[in-house]
Amino acid sequence: MACLGNNPTSNSSLDKASLDDLRIHFASWCQKQDRHPDEAIARFTTFLVVDEAALNKIASAPRPDDPSARAKDRLDAYVLVVSAKHEAGRRLPSLTSARQGVAVQEGKLFPGYMKVPLPYLQELWIAAVEYMDLYGICPSEFDEVPEWAP
């Protein structure tokens, strides 16, 4: 299920679609919206993807009002936040040595999306409004998939 703006879309043609396929679908949706072409707001530069893995995590997450839930369990539920315009090969800033201030590792390739735990979604949108691109807020250090945290 891909979320286009404020309108969740459940479309069987999107099942097993790649992120690039979803970007094309999202771009088509954006073109149909009544907005100024230069209007760059997070709603038109990013979209959410709730795939089966994310949906299972959400379904098994504790209720937000459960006082006995552990903080770690609350952060297990996530969605993917995808950059609508991804440039393949774009690298994140190099990691630098805190002591010497020199680059110690080449920046990782920006995958064009991040995992975002549900409790952090609102803060991500606030940050996305400032940067207008997930690249600007993507963490530089990650193993397989960058996970955003404020």
N, C-alpha and C positions, 0 to 999 in steps of 0.2 A: 504494500500500500504506500503510495507516495502522497505527500501532503503538498498541495499546490496552493500557496498563499493561505487563506483561511478556509479552504475547501478541501477536505480529505477526499482523495480519489481512490476508489477500489476498482481497478480495471484489470481484468484477466490478461489483457495483452501486455501488461507491465510485469506479470509474474516472471521471475527469473531474468528480468531486464538488467542490463549492465548499467552502471552509473552514467555512462555516456548516453545510453538510450533514454534514461530518465532525464538527463539534461536537455536532450532534444525535445522531449515531451513538455518539459517545463518551459523551455523557450517558446514553444508554440502557444502555451497557455498565457505567457507574459505578453505576447503580441496582441492577444485578444482583450487585454485589460485596458480600461479607460484611464490612461496616465500620460503624463508628459514624457517624451522619449529620453530626456536627460535626467529624469527623476530616478536617482540611485538610492533606493532604500532597501534595507535588509530583506523585505518581503520579495523583492525582485532579483536579489543577488544570491540567495540561498534557499534551499528547501529541505524538508525533513523526509527521511526514509525510515519507515517502520517495517523491517523485513520480519520473517518468521522468527529468527533468533532474538531480535529485539522485542518482538511481541511476547515471546515466551518469558523473557526476563521481566517485562512489565507485568505480566499475569501472575508471576510468582513473587513479585515484590510485596513488602509489607504495606499495609494501608498507611497513608501519610499521617493519620491521626493516631497511630499505634504507638503509645509511649514506651512500650517494651522493645520496639524494633532497634536493632543496632545500626549505627551510622553507616557502616560498610554495606549492610543489606539494603539500605535506602538508596545507595549509590550504584547498586547493581543494575537497576532498570535504566535503560538508555534508549536513545534514538540516534540515527546518523544524521548529521547536518552536513549538507553537500553544497559546495560552491558551484553556482550555476555556470560559471565560465572558468573552466580549469585549463591551465596551460601546462601540458605535459613537459616534464623536465625542469620545472621551476624548483629551485632549491631554497630551503629555509636558511636563515643566517647561520654562519659557521659558529661552532661552539668555541668559546675563548677561555683561556686560562685565567682564573681569578687573580692569581699572583702576578703573572707576567703580562696579561692583557693581549696575548697573541692567539691567533687561531690554532686550536689543537686538533680540530676535526672538521672536515668539510661538512657543510650543512646537509641534512637529509633531504631527499626529494619530497616535496609537498604532494600528498596523495589526492588532494582536492576534496577531502571530507574529514570529519572528526566524529568520534563517539562522544556524546554529551549525556551525562547522567541527568535524569529528569529534574532533580532538584536544582540543577544549574542552568536550565534552559532560559529562564528570564534574564539571568545575568549575561548569558551568551548574547542574547538579542541586544542588550544594552551595549555590549562591547562591539557587536557587529555594526551597529549604527555608526559608531565612531570610525571604524576601519573600512566598512563597506566591502570587505573581502575576508574570508576565513584565513587567508594566508597571513594577514597581519596579526592574528591572535592565536595561530597554531603553535603549540609547544614544540620546541626544537628537539627535545629528547623524548623518544618513544621507541618501542620495540617494533610492533607490527602496525598498529593503528593508533594515531594520535588521539589522546583522550583529553578533552578540555576541562579545565577546572579554574575557577576564579582565583 
